[in-house]
Each structure stands twice: as C-alpha cells, then as structure tokens.
C-alpha cells in the first residue's frame, strides 16, 4: 500500500495580496508622524492654556486696586447749636473703614481725618498706622469732637442752624503699599470724601454719603 505524502503550502492572504517590507516601513513612518503631530498639538494646547491662565491671573490677582476709606455708622453723643451766634459743638463715635479688595495686605501710614464746614476745618481725628488684610476691611473706632471755636462769622451757618440741618464734610488721605505674593509692593493712596447731614431737632444723622 502506497503512502501519500502531505505537502505544506503557505497560506495566501485572504485578499490575495502580500504586503512588502517597504510598505511596512511607510506605515510605521506614518504612525510616527501622526504621533509627533499629536504631541505638537498637545504642547500647543498647553501653551495656549498657560497664556490664558497667566492673563487671567494678571488681570485679577496681580492687578492692584486703590483701597477705599469711608466713615462707618455715626452715633451722636451730643449735638448743640446756637443759630444767633452762630455756633455748634458735637461729639460722636464712628469708624474709619479702610476697604482693601486686593489679593494682598495694604499697609498704610498714620493719617488724619479732617471735618469741615464750607471748607473750613472744625475738627480732626487721628488715624493710626495699621494694615488692612487681603480682601478685607480694617475698622478703626474713633471718637470725634467738633466745634466752631475760632470759626469766622458765617451767615450761611446761621441759616442752616435755623433750618435745623447742619451739613459737614470729612476728608482724609492714607498712603501705603499693597503687597502681593510677598514679593511685589505697589504704592497706593486711599482718599476719603464724605458728606454728613445732622438733624438738629432729633440730634441724629440724617444722611451719610461717601465717595
């Protein structure tokens, strides 16, 4: 009985096409090129993102704003007036409020708040050297005493006292520095300009406006 010899033949590709080594190299080059393009794209996106973050950071955190100085609520202790003279004297408690909206503390030197009638000083109060913390308001309690001693004769004052309303202004200027990131210091001057209207009949504050 004769033996049958089985011969093995290589299987042909299903599509009948065999890829050459040259084509394999081309495919690998394409893959490498695509990977490099993706890498460059990711790097570009990262750079753009960093630019956006730095721009926002510079426009918000690193932007130094001028602090604001305002008078707080006024509580009248005494208020006396004589239209015929004319003259007045008053004593009240209030707060000097230094509002700091920066991302760093505002350290300011000592200053003075001056109270005036028609541009003429009728009293002052000292503002001590202090610091308003990051994005906070420093509140300094003060007692203010005002009077017309040495005040020049004024028909306007007499009319106001007769009408029962006394209007005064208050001004102050604080100089200091805003400190950011423990390395950057920027000089800033904070100004106060307030108008106070006293009701002489009730001996209370009718209005307080600051700008």
Z-matrix of the N, CA and C atoms (Angstrom, degrees):
N
C 1 1.473
C 2 1.515 1 109.17
N 3 1.280 2 115.23 1 125.85
C 4 1.471 3 119.96 2 -175.65
C 5 1.518 4 110.49 3 -79.53
N 6 1.361 5 113.75 4 142.18
C 7 1.465 6 118.75 5 178.63
C 8 1.526 7 109.60 6 -89.79
N 9 1.296 8 114.71 7 140.21
C 10 1.475 9 121.66 8 177.82
C 11 1.516 10 109.57 9 -90.97
N 12 1.300 11 114.42 10 130.12
C 13 1.462 12 119.17 11 -179.85
C 14 1.520 13 109.65 12 -94.78
N 15 1.362 14 114.90 13 124.21
C 16 1.478 15 120.00 14 179.09
C 17 1.524 16 108.92 15 -95.95
N 18 1.294 17 116.89 16 121.95
C 19 1.456 18 121.63 17 178.67
C 20 1.529 19 109.77 18 -105.27
N 21 1.380 20 113.70 19 137.49
C 22 1.477 21 119.66 20 -179.94
C 23 1.512 22 109.73 21 -93.46
N 24 1.265 23 115.77 22 130.28
C 25 1.464 24 121.45 23 178.16
C 26 1.536 25 108.98 24 -118.10
N 27 1.344 26 117.81 25 141.35
C 28 1.483 27 120.13 26 179.05
C 29 1.524 28 110.65 27 -64.38
N 30 1.312 29 112.36 28 139.90
C 31 1.461 30 117.45 29 -179.51
C 32 1.523 31 109.67 30 -74.00
N 33 1.275 32 115.51 31 134.90
C 34 1.467 33 120.62 32 178.79
C 35 1.513 34 108.85 33 -83.64
N 36 1.321 35 118.71 34 148.51
C 37 1.464 36 120.95 35 176.83
C 38 1.516 37 110.61 36 -57.75
N 39 1.309 38 113.94 37 148.29
C 40 1.466 39 118.99 38 -176.70
C 41 1.515 40 111.69 39 -57.62
N 42 1.347 41 115.25 40 -35.16
C 43 1.458 42 117.37 41 -178.92
C 44 1.521 43 112.26 42 -90.72
N 45 1.333 44 115.39 43 2.94
C 46 1.442 45 119.01 44 177.38
C 47 1.508 46 114.00 45 75.05
N 48 1.429 47 116.26 46 16.98
C 49 1.469 48 119.35 47 -175.78
C 50 1.517 49 108.77 48 -127.98
N 51 1.312 50 116.78 49 129.20
C 52 1.467 51 121.99 50 -179.86
C 53 1.513 52 109.21 51 -106.36
N 54 1.453 53 117.12 52 129.08
C 55 1.454 54 121.13 53 -178.26
C 56 1.509 55 109.63 54 -79.76
N 57 1.282 56 114.54 55 134.90
C 58 1.460 57 119.57 56 179.77
C 59 1.510 58 110.15 57 -84.94
N 60 1.371 59 116.28 58 164.92
C 61 1.467 60 121.05 59 178.91
C 62 1.525 61 110.76 60 -62.94
N 63 1.328 62 117.12 61 -34.91
C 64 1.460 63 121.21 62 179.56
C 65 1.514 64 111.77 63 -61.59
N 66 1.330 65 115.93 64 -41.18
C 67 1.451 66 120.14 65 179.00
C 68 1.521 67 111.18 66 -67.20
N 69 1.350 68 117.46 67 -34.18
C 70 1.457 69 121.39 68 177.92
C 71 1.522 70 110.39 69 -63.47
N 72 1.341 71 116.75 70 -40.74
C 73 1.453 72 121.03 71 179.72
C 74 1.525 73 110.88 72 -65.54
N 75 1.331 74 116.05 73 -40.18
C 76 1.453 75 120.40 74 178.66
C 77 1.514 76 110.96 75 -61.73
N 78 1.327 77 116.96 76 -41.91
C 79 1.465 78 121.04 77 179.81
C 80 1.519 79 110.63 78 -64.26
N 81 1.332 80 117.04 79 -41.53
C 82 1.462 81 120.73 80 178.81
C 83 1.517 82 111.25 81 -64.43
N 84 1.332 83 116.97 82 -39.29
C 85 1.462 84 120.37 83 177.38
C 86 1.526 85 111.36 84 -63.19
N 87 1.340 86 115.29 85 -39.97
C 88 1.468 87 119.78 86 178.35
C 89 1.529 88 110.58 87 -62.49
N 90 1.325 89 116.23 88 -42.04
C 91 1.464 90 120.23 89 -179.93
C 92 1.517 91 111.19 90 -64.03
N 93 1.339 92 115.86 91 -42.59
C 94 1.465 93 119.63 92 178.93
C 95 1.526 94 111.01 93 -63.73
N 96 1.340 95 114.65 94 -40.37
C 97 1.460 96 119.62 95 179.57
C 98 1.537 97 110.62 96 -63.89
N 99 1.304 98 116.73 97 -41.24
C 100 1.455 99 121.43 98 179.14
C 101 1.535 100 111.04 99 -64.76
N 102 1.343 101 115.58 100 -39.57
C 103 1.464 102 119.53 101 178.53
C 104 1.520 103 111.32 102 -64.99
N 105 1.344 104 115.90 103 -40.71
C 106 1.456 105 119.31 104 178.28
C 107 1.522 106 111.22 105 -64.80
N 108 1.333 107 115.97 106 -40.35
C 109 1.457 108 119.69 107 179.20
C 110 1.528 109 110.67 108 -63.24
N 111 1.324 110 117.57 109 -40.63
C 112 1.461 111 121.31 110 177.86
C 113 1.528 112 110.73 111 -64.81
N 114 1.340 113 115.10 112 -41.08
C 115 1.462 114 119.39 113 179.30
C 116 1.527 115 110.86 114 -61.39
N 117 1.349 116 115.39 115 -46.36
C 118 1.462 117 119.43 116 178.77
C 119 1.528 118 111.09 117 -62.93
N 120 1.315 119 116.14 118 -36.77
C 121 1.464 120 120.13 119 179.49
C 122 1.527 121 110.44 120 -65.13
N 123 1.346 122 116.25 121 -43.92
C 124 1.459 123 120.43 122 179.03
C 125 1.529 124 110.96 123 -63.68
N 126 1.341 125 115.69 124 -40.82
C 127 1.458 126 119.62 125 178.44
C 128 1.529 127 110.50 126 -63.27
N 129 1.342 128 116.50 127 -42.12
C 130 1.459 129 121.23 128 178.27
C 131 1.519 130 111.79 129 -62.13
N 132 1.331 131 116.88 130 -43.88
C 133 1.471 132 121.35 131 178.43
C 134 1.526 133 110.17 132 -61.87
N 135 1.329 134 116.55 133 -41.76
C 136 1.458 135 121.43 134 -179.54
C 137 1.529 136 110.90 135 -63.42
N 138 1.345 137 116.17 136 -42.56
C 139 1.460 138 120.37 137 -179.94
C 140 1.529 139 110.66 138 -64.22
N 141 1.339 140 116.09 139 -44.43
C 142 1.470 141 120.42 140 178.82
C 143 1.521 142 110.36 141 -61.46
N 144 1.340 143 116.05 142 -41.80
C 145 1.470 144 120.69 143 179.12
C 146 1.524 145 111.01 144 -62.01
N 147 1.337 146 116.05 145 -42.74
C 148 1.464 147 120.20 146 179.46
C 149 1.526 148 111.02 147 -64.20
N 150 1.331 149 116.65 148 -39.26
C 151 1.464 150 120.27 149 178.36
C 152 1.527 151 110.50 150 -62.77
N 153 1.339 152 116.40 151 -42.63
C 154 1.466 153 120.72 152 179.13
C 155 1.519 154 110.54 153 -63.00
N 156 1.353 155 115.88 154 -45.45
C 157 1.465 156 120.28 155 -179.56
C 158 1.531 157 110.82 156 -61.71
N 159 1.333 158 116.73 157 -44.34
C 160 1.464 159 120.59 158 -179.49
C 161 1.522 160 111.57 159 -66.31
N 162 1.341 161 116.45 160 -36.39
C 163 1.465 162 119.79 161 178.68
C 164 1.518 163 110.91 162 -66.01
N 165 1.341 164 115.95 163 -47.14
C 166 1.473 165 120.32 164 177.92
C 167 1.520 166 110.33 165 -61.69
N 168 1.323 167 116.78 166 -42.13
C 169 1.464 168 122.26 167 179.46
C 170 1.525 169 110.36 168 -61.17
N 171 1.335 170 116.00 169 -42.73
C 172 1.460 171 120.22 170 -179.35
C 173 1.517 172 112.81 171 -68.60
N 174 1.346 173 116.64 172 -33.79
C 175 1.461 174 120.75 173 -177.58
C 176 1.515 175 113.18 174 -82.81
N 177 1.332 176 117.32 175 -15.86
C 178 1.464 177 120.69 176 -177.99
C 179 1.525 178 111.54 177 -115.42
N 180 1.311 179 115.77 178 -73.17
C 181 1.470 180 120.41 179 -174.29
C 182 1.522 181 112.20 180 -64.06
N 183 1.332 182 116.99 181 -45.67
C 184 1.461 183 120.32 182 -174.27
C 185 1.535 184 113.75 183 -87.72
N 186 1.309 185 117.67 184 -2.71
C 187 1.459 186 120.05 185 178.31
C 188 1.526 187 109.28 186 -81.20
N 189 1.321 188 117.08 187 123.53
C 190 1.460 189 121.71 188 -176.90
C 191 1.533 190 109.79 189 -92.51
N 192 1.323 191 115.48 190 121.84
C 193 1.461 192 121.64 191 179.34
C 194 1.524 193 109.96 192 -104.91
N 195 1.317 194 116.02 193 150.26
C 196 1.459 195 120.88 194 179.37
C 197 1.527 196 110.43 195 -75.27
N 198 1.331 197 118.30 196 122.51
C 199 1.471 198 120.94 197 177.37
C 200 1.529 199 110.89 198 -61.25
N 201 1.312 200 116.42 199 159.53
C 202 1.459 201 121.96 200 -179.10
C 203 1.528 202 110.10 201 -115.59
N 204 1.339 203 115.30 202 141.55
C 205 1.466 204 121.35 203 176.97
C 206 1.524 205 107.99 204 -115.80
N 207 1.319 206 115.34 205 128.22
C 208 1.457 207 120.68 206 -177.87
C 209 1.526 208 110.67 207 -138.98
N 210 1.334 209 115.80 208 159.28
C 211 1.452 210 120.77 209 170.45
C 212 1.519 211 108.87 210 -88.61
N 213 1.325 212 115.26 211 141.82
C 214 1.456 213 119.36 212 176.28
C 215 1.521 214 111.02 213 -89.69
N 216 1.302 215 116.58 214 -162.69
C 217 1.470 216 121.50 215 179.94
C 218 1.526 217 110.45 216 -61.01
N 219 1.329 218 115.49 217 137.98
C 220 1.465 219 121.69 218 -178.71
C 221 1.531 220 109.84 219 -105.27
N 222 1.327 221 115.87 220 127.19
C 223 1.458 222 121.90 221 176.61
C 224 1.533 223 108.57 222 -114.31
N 225 1.319 224 115.35 223 111.20
C 226 1.461 225 121.16 224 -175.48
C 227 1.526 226 110.68 225 -75.57
N 228 1.325 227 114.84 226 127.70
C 229 1.461 228 120.41 227 175.51
C 230 1.526 229 110.51 228 -90.82
N 231 1.325 230 115.42 229 -46.07
C 232 1.468 231 120.67 230 178.60
C 233 1.520 232 108.81 231 -149.51
N 234 1.323 233 115.68 232 149.46
C 235 1.462 234 121.16 233 179.21
C 236 1.529 235 108.40 234 -154.05
N 237 1.320 236 115.49 235 110.82
C 238 1.462 237 120.93 236 -178.61
C 239 1.522 238 109.23 237 -125.87
N 240 1.325 239 116.02 238 144.75
C 241 1.468 240 120.02 239 179.97
C 242 1.530 241 110.66 240 -147.53
N 243 1.328 242 114.52 241 148.68
C 244 1.465 243 121.36 242 177.07
C 245 1.523 244 107.35 243 -132.01
N 246 1.333 245 117.59 244 100.86
C 247 1.470 246 120.75 245 -177.58
C 248 1.521 247 113.81 246 -59.98
N 249 1.320 248 118.12 247 -33.05
C 250 1.458 249 121.15 248 -175.14
C 251 1.529 250 111.98 249 -69.15
N 252 1.299 251 118.32 250 -28.98
C 253 1.462 252 119.80 251 -174.39
C 254 1.523 253 114.57 252 -68.81
N 255 1.325 254 124.10 253 -48.48
C 256 1.479 255 126.31 254 -18.82
C 257 1.537 256 110.38 255 -83.75
N 258 1.349 257 115.38 256 154.19
C 259 1.463 258 119.36 257 -179.72
C 260 1.529 259 109.47 258 -161.30
N 261 1.310 260 114.99 259 162.48
C 262 1.467 261 120.18 260 175.31
C 263 1.524 262 108.89 261 -156.27
N 264 1.294 263 114.81 262 159.71
C 265 1.475 264 121.00 263 169.88
C 266 1.515 265 107.75 264 -147.64
N 267 1.312 266 114.77 265 145.11
C 268 1.457 267 120.07 266 -178.23
C 269 1.519 268 111.00 267 -149.94
N 270 1.299 269 114.45 268 153.34
C 271 1.464 270 121.03 269 176.14
C 272 1.524 271 107.59 270 -137.82
N 273 1.319 272 116.77 271 134.06
C 274 1.464 273 119.86 272 179.89
C 275 1.531 274 110.84 273 -153.50
N 276 1.309 275 115.47 274 162.40
C 277 1.465 276 121.94 275 175.74
C 278 1.519 277 108.49 276 -107.98
N 279 1.305 278 115.35 277 147.07
C 280 1.462 279 120.63 278 178.28
C 281 1.525 280 108.63 279 -158.66
N 282 1.312 281 116.20 280 -174.73
C 283 1.461 282 122.40 281 177.50
C 284 1.526 283 109.71 282 -126.40
N 285 1.312 284 115.02 283 138.48
C 286 1.461 285 120.26 284 167.38
C 287 1.519 286 105.50 285 -92.49
N 288 1.304 287 117.13 286 115.96
C 289 1.466 288 121.33 287 -175.70
C 290 1.526 289 110.69 288 -109.39
N 291 1.321 290 115.07 289 120.82
C 292 1.463 291 121.22 290 178.81
C 293 1.527 292 107.58 291 -107.37
N 294 1.320 293 116.17 292 106.01
C 295 1.468 294 121.38 293 -176.57
C 296 1.527 295 110.25 294 -94.49
N 297 1.326 296 115.18 295 121.99
C 298 1.465 297 121.49 296 -178.99
C 299 1.527 298 109.35 297 -116.48
N 300 1.331 299 117.03 298 113.95
C 301 1.467 300 121.26 299 -178.41
C 302 1.526 301 112.33 300 -99.45
N 303 1.313 302 117.42 301 10.51
C 304 1.464 303 121.33 302 -178.15
C 305 1.527 304 111.41 303 -85.32
N 306 1.359 305 115.04 304 161.66
C 307 1.462 306 121.94 305 178.04
C 308 1.535 307 109.70 306 -87.86
N 309 1.298 308 115.06 307 45.71
C 310 1.453 309 121.93 308 179.10
C 311 1.513 310 108.60 309 -175.79
N 312 1.344 311 119.46 310 157.49
C 313 1.454 312 121.99 311 -177.15
C 314 1.526 313 113.10 312 -69.95
N 315 1.334 314 114.50 313 153.10
C 316 1.471 315 121.43 314 175.44
C 317 1.524 316 107.44 315 -114.20
N 318 1.329 317 115.97 316 110.89
C 319 1.459 318 121.82 317 178.92
C 320 1.525 319 108.65 318 -99.15
N 321 1.335 320 115.87 319 121.11
C 322 1.462 321 119.36 320 -176.17
C 323 1.531 322 111.33 321 -122.49
N 324 1.316 323 114.32 322 153.26
C 325 1.462 324 121.29 323 179.12
C 326 1.523 325 110.64 324 -81.95
N 327 1.330 326 114.94 325 169.46
C 328 1.459 327 120.02 326 177.85
C 329 1.530 328 109.94 327 -64.21
N 330 1.319 329 115.52 328 147.86
C 331 1.455 330 120.26 329 -179.32
C 332 1.516 331 111.20 330 -146.88
N 333 1.307 332 116.43 331 -169.44
C 334 1.466 333 122.13 332 -178.24
C 335 1.518 334 110.10 333 -139.55
N 336 1.321 335 115.28 334 135.44
C 337 1.465 336 120.99 335 172.67
C 338 1.526 337 107.17 336 -101.66
N 339 1.322 338 116.27 337 125.40
C 340 1.464 339 121.67 338 -177.23
C 341 1.528 340 110.07 339 -110.20
N 342 1.334 341 115.23 340 134.40
C 343 1.468 342 120.98 341 178.35
C 344 1.530 343 108.21 342 -106.80
N 345 1.332 344 115.52 343 133.20
C 346 1.460 345 120.45 344 -172.87
C 347 1.518 346 112.16 345 -132.12
N 348 1.343 347 113.59 346 152.62
C 349 1.460 348 120.60 347 169.08
C 350 1.526 349 107.06 348 -122.19
N 351 1.307 350 116.24 349 120.31
C 352 1.461 351 122.10 350 -178.69
C 353 1.538 352 111.06 351 52.68
N 354 1.333 353 115.68 352 38.63
C 355 1.456 354 120.46 353 176.90
C 356 1.514 355 114.92 354 84.12
N 357 1.331 356 118.08 355 -3.21
C 358 1.468 357 122.06 356 -179.60
C 359 1.532 358 109.19 357 -104.56
N 360 1.327 359 117.01 358 129.38
C 361 1.458 360 121.51 359 -176.48
C 362 1.527 361 111.47 360 -67.12
N 363 1.324 362 116.30 361 133.52
C 364 1.472 363 121.91 362 176.37
C 365 1.527 364 111.15 363 -119.68
N 366 1.340 365 116.47 364 2.18
C 367 1.467 366 119.96 365 178.21
C 368 1.512 367 111.79 366 166.88
N 369 1.328 368 114.84 367 161.06
C 370 1.469 369 121.54 368 179.73
C 371 1.519 370 110.06 369 -140.14
N 372 1.327 371 114.54 370 161.16
C 373 1.459 372 120.32 371 173.68
C 374 1.528 373 107.90 372 -142.64
N 375 1.314 374 116.44 373 139.05
C 376 1.462 375 121.40 374 -176.93
C 377 1.525 376 111.12 375 -80.65
N 378 1.335 377 115.46 376 141.59
C 379 1.462 378 122.24 377 174.90
C 380 1.534 379 106.98 378 -112.08
N 381 1.314 380 119.18 379 113.56
C 382 1.467 381 120.81 380 -175.95
C 383 1.524 382 112.86 381 -72.18
N 384 1.315 383 115.47 382 156.68
C 385 1.464 384 121.72 383 174.98
C 386 1.524 385 108.77 384 -61.73
N 387 1.322 386 116.27 385 133.73
C 388 1.461 387 118.83 386 -176.48
C 389 1.530 388 110.56 387 -161.04
N 390 1.333 389 115.08 388 -165.10
C 391 1.468 390 120.74 389 -177.96
C 392 1.524 391 110.12 390 -145.65
N 393 1.332 392 115.24 391 133.99
C 394 1.468 393 121.45 392 172.47
C 395 1.528 394 106.92 393 -100.80
N 396 1.317 395 116.51 394 120.17
C 397 1.459 396 120.44 395 -176.18
C 398 1.517 397 113.33 396 -66.08
N 399 1.328 398 114.84 397 173.88
C 400 1.455 399 121.72 398 179.47
C 401 1.527 400 110.70 399 -57.52
N 402 1.340 401 115.94 400 124.04
C 403 1.460 402 123.36 401 177.43
C 404 1.534 403 111.45 402 47.91
N 405 1.324 404 114.63 403 51.36
C 406 1.463 405 120.03 404 179.42
C 407 1.524 406 109.73 405 -147.09
N 408 1.329 407 115.57 406 173.39
C 409 1.459 408 121.84 407 -179.08
C 410 1.524 409 110.11 408 -119.71
N 411 1.315 410 115.15 409 124.89
C 412 1.466 411 120.98 410 175.63
C 413 1.512 412 108.64 411 -86.55
N 414 1.343 413 117.05 412 124.85
C 415 1.456 414 121.71 413 -178.57
C 416 1.525 415 109.51 414 -111.86
N 417 1.328 416 115.62 415 121.92
C 418 1.463 417 121.63 416 -178.06
C 419 1.526 418 108.53 417 -116.14
N 420 1.328 419 116.92 418 114.84
C 421 1.461 420 121.62 419 179.80
C 422 1.525 421 110.24 420 -76.68
N 423 1.326 422 116.29 421 132.26
C 424 1.470 423 121.03 422 179.85
C 425 1.520 424 110.08 423 -137.25
N 426 1.332 425 114.56 424 155.13
C 427 1.462 426 122.15 425 172.96
C 428 1.519 427 106.93 426 -112.85
N 429 1.320 428 116.18 427 124.97
C 430 1.461 429 121.69 428 -175.36
C 431 1.527 430 110.06 429 -112.24
N 432 1.341 431 115.90 430 131.76
C 433 1.468 432 121.45 431 175.51
C 434 1.523 433 108.28 432 -123.95
N 435 1.329 434 116.53 433 124.67
C 436 1.457 435 122.06 434 -177.69
C 437 1.523 436 110.02 435 -126.43
N 438 1.330 437 115.57 436 147.17
C 439 1.465 438 120.16 437 175.43
C 440 1.521 439 109.61 438 -159.78
N 441 1.320 440 115.26 439 168.73
C 442 1.469 441 120.95 440 -176.94
C 443 1.524 442 112.22 441 -101.14
N 444 1.314 443 119.26 442 22.30
C 445 1.464 444 121.54 443 177.19
C 446 1.527 445 109.19 444 -59.80
N 447 1.300 446 116.21 445 124.37
C 448 1.455 447 121.06 446 -178.97
C 449 1.512 448 113.56 447 78.22
N 450 1.331 449 116.19 448 6.78
C 451 1.464 450 120.45 449 -179.71
C 452 1.525 451 109.49 450 -76.56
N 453 1.336 452 119.11 451 134.52
C 454 1.470 453 121.03 452 179.48
C 455 1.525 454 111.56 453 -65.88
N 456 1.319 455 115.17 454 152.32
C 457 1.466 456 120.49 455 179.93
C 458 1.524 457 109.78 456 -58.12
N 459 1.346 458 116.22 457 135.03
C 460 1.467 459 120.48 458 -177.40
C 461 1.519 460 109.71 459 -144.12
N 462 1.327 461 115.48 460 119.25
C 463 1.466 462 120.10 461 176.75
C 464 1.522 463 110.93 462 -69.72
N 465 1.337 464 116.10 463 -28.81
C 466 1.465 465 120.44 464 179.28
C 467 1.516 466 110.31 465 -64.87
N 468 1.330 467 116.38 466 -42.18
C 469 1.460 468 119.99 467 178.94
C 470 1.517 469 110.38 468 -63.00
N 471 1.326 470 116.94 469 -43.54
C 472 1.463 471 119.85 470 179.05
C 473 1.516 472 111.57 471 -59.58
N 474 1.329 473 117.44 472 -41.31
C 475 1.467 474 121.60 473 179.62
C 476 1.525 475 110.95 474 -64.87
N 477 1.338 476 116.11 475 -42.55
C 478 1.466 477 119.73 476 -179.98
C 479 1.528 478 110.96 477 -63.71
N 480 1.325 479 115.42 478 -44.57
C 481 1.463 480 118.92 479 -179.38
C 482 1.526 481 110.92 480 -64.00
N 483 1.306 482 116.24 481 -36.61
C 484 1.476 483 120.29 482 177.54
C 485 1.518 484 110.90 483 -65.97
N 486 1.326 485 116.11 484 -39.23
C 487 1.475 486 120.53 485 -179.92
C 488 1.523 487 112.38 486 -76.55
N 489 1.323 488 116.61 487 -11.11
C 490 1.465 489 119.32 488 173.92
C 491 1.514 490 115.40 489 89.31
N 492 1.344 491 117.98 490 10.66
C 493 1.467 492 121.08 491 178.71
C 494 1.527 493 109.34 492 -128.81
N 495 1.312 494 116.08 493 127.07
C 496 1.463 495 121.84 494 177.86
C 497 1.525 496 108.38 495 -115.00
N 498 1.325 497 116.06 496 120.92
C 499 1.463 498 120.83 497 -177.87
C 500 1.526 499 110.28 498 -110.52
N 501 1.326 500 116.13 499 123.79
C 502 1.460 501 122.60 500 178.78
C 503 1.527 502 109.46 501 -123.89
N 504 1.318 503 115.12 502 161.16
C 505 1.469 504 120.14 503 174.02
C 506 1.530 505 108.57 504 -121.73
N 507 1.306 506 115.22 505 157.24
C 508 1.464 507 121.07 506 178.67
C 509 1.518 508 108.83 507 -134.18
N 510 1.333 509 115.35 508 131.79
C 511 1.455 510 120.57 509 -178.44
C 512 1.529 511 110.55 510 -131.37
N 513 1.322 512 115.09 511 148.32
C 514 1.465 513 120.57 512 177.65
C 515 1.515 514 109.20 513 -159.34
N 516 1.327 515 115.32 514 154.62
C 517 1.462 516 121.25 515 176.39
C 518 1.518 517 108.79 516 -138.84
N 519 1.326 518 115.87 517 125.47
C 520 1.452 519 121.47 518 178.00
C 521 1.523 520 109.25 519 -114.65
N 522 1.302 521 115.99 520 135.33
C 523 1.467 522 120.69 521 177.43
C 524 1.523 523 108.86 522 -113.87
N 525 1.311 524 115.90 523 139.65
C 526 1.460 525 119.92 524 -179.67
C 527 1.509 526 111.76 525 -172.09
N 528 1.331 527 114.87 526 -163.81
C 529 1.462 528 120.36 527 -178.12
C 530 1.528 529 110.42 528 -134.76
N 531 1.335 530 114.66 529 139.78
C 532 1.460 531 121.59 530 172.97
C 533 1.529 532 107.09 531 -95.26
N 534 1.315 533 116.21 532 128.59
C 535 1.461 534 121.02 533 -177.98
C 536 1.525 535 109.81 534 -108.27
N 537 1.327 536 116.39 535 124.75
C 538 1.461 537 121.47 536 -179.46
C 539 1.522 538 110.56 537 -119.77
N 540 1.311 539 115.96 538 135.85
C 541 1.466 540 122.93 539 175.35
C 542 1.530 541 112.48 540 54.64
N 543 1.329 542 116.90 541 24.50
C 544 1.471 543 123.32 542 177.37
C 545 1.532 544 113.75 543 63.50
N 546 1.324 545 117.77 544 4.87
C 547 1.466 546 119.79 545 -176.43
C 548 1.527 547 112.04 546 -128.28
N 549 1.313 548 116.97 547 -29.15
C 550 1.459 549 120.67 548 -175.65
C 551 1.525 550 110.20 549 -103.55
N 552 1.339 551 116.79 550 128.28
C 553 1.455 552 121.96 551 177.93
C 554 1.524 553 109.34 552 -124.84
N 555 1.325 554 115.05 553 130.02
C 556 1.463 555 120.74 554 -177.98
C 557 1.523 556 109.79 555 -126.40
N 558 1.345 557 116.61 556 125.95
C 559 1.453 558 120.52 557 179.11
C 560 1.534 559 110.51 558 -71.59
N 561 1.324 560 114.99 559 134.03
C 562 1.454 561 120.38 560 177.76
C 563 1.529 562 109.65 561 -142.99
N 564 1.334 563 115.50 562 139.57
C 565 1.462 564 121.85 563 176.79
C 566 1.526 565 108.77 564 -111.41
N 567 1.324 566 115.11 565 127.36
C 568 1.459 567 120.70 566 -179.65
C 569 1.529 568 108.74 567 -104.54
N 570 1.327 569 116.89 568 132.38
C 571 1.468 570 121.68 569 -176.95
C 572 1.518 571 111.58 570 -117.74
N 573 1.325 572 115.39 571 145.38
C 574 1.460 573 121.36 572 177.16
C 575 1.523 574 109.19 573 -119.53
N 576 1.320 575 116.44 574 136.87
C 577 1.459 576 122.59 575 176.11
C 578 1.524 577 107.24 576 -145.93
N 579 1.331 578 115.87 577 99.28
C 580 1.463 579 120.63 578 -175.95
C 581 1.528 580 110.46 579 -120.17
N 582 1.319 581 116.11 580 151.27
C 583 1.461 582 122.76 581 175.74
C 584 1.524 583 108.76 582 -121.42
N 585 1.334 584 115.27 583 126.78
C 586 1.461 585 121.02 584 -177.00
C 587 1.524 586 109.25 585 -118.29
N 588 1.326 587 116.74 586 130.96
C 589 1.465 588 121.78 587 176.23
C 590 1.528 589 108.29 588 -115.23
N 591 1.332 590 116.26 589 119.02
C 592 1.463 591 121.81 590 178.38
C 593 1.531 592 109.96 591 -98.06
N 594 1.327 593 115.23 592 136.04
C 595 1.467 594 120.81 593 174.06
C 596 1.529 595 106.73 594 -92.83
N 597 1.320 596 116.55 595 110.56
C 598 1.462 597 120.40 596 -174.38
C 599 1.527 598 112.94 597 -70.85
N 600 1.315 599 117.69 598 -24.63
C 601 1.468 600 119.88 599 -179.14
C 602 1.530 601 111.51 600 -74.68
N 603 1.315 602 116.24 601 -41.00
C 604 1.465 603 120.36 602 179.71
C 605 1.529 604 112.10 603 -93.58
N 606 1.353 605 115.85 604 -11.96
C 607 1.474 606 122.31 605 -177.39
C 608 1.531 607 111.09 606 56.28
N 609 1.319 608 113.96 607 45.18
C 610 1.456 609 121.60 608 178.15
C 611 1.528 610 109.61 609 -135.64
N 612 1.315 611 115.99 610 168.72
C 613 1.464 612 120.69 611 177.55
C 614 1.528 613 109.07 612 -81.37
N 615 1.320 614 115.27 613 125.53
C 616 1.468 615 119.70 614 179.04
C 617 1.507 616 110.80 615 -83.70
N 618 1.352 617 116.79 616 -39.75
C 619 1.461 618 120.43 617 179.08
C 620 1.526 619 110.19 618 -155.67
N 621 1.322 620 114.65 619 152.87
C 622 1.465 621 122.24 620 176.68
C 623 1.518 622 107.81 621 -141.09
N 624 1.317 623 115.70 622 117.36
C 625 1.461 624 120.72 623 -178.95
C 626 1.526 625 109.28 624 -127.37
N 627 1.334 626 115.07 625 130.63
C 628 1.471 627 120.61 626 178.96
C 629 1.507 628 109.85 627 -125.86
N 630 1.352 629 115.72 628 147.56
C 631 1.448 630 119.33 629 178.01
C 632 1.520 631 109.35 630 -142.12
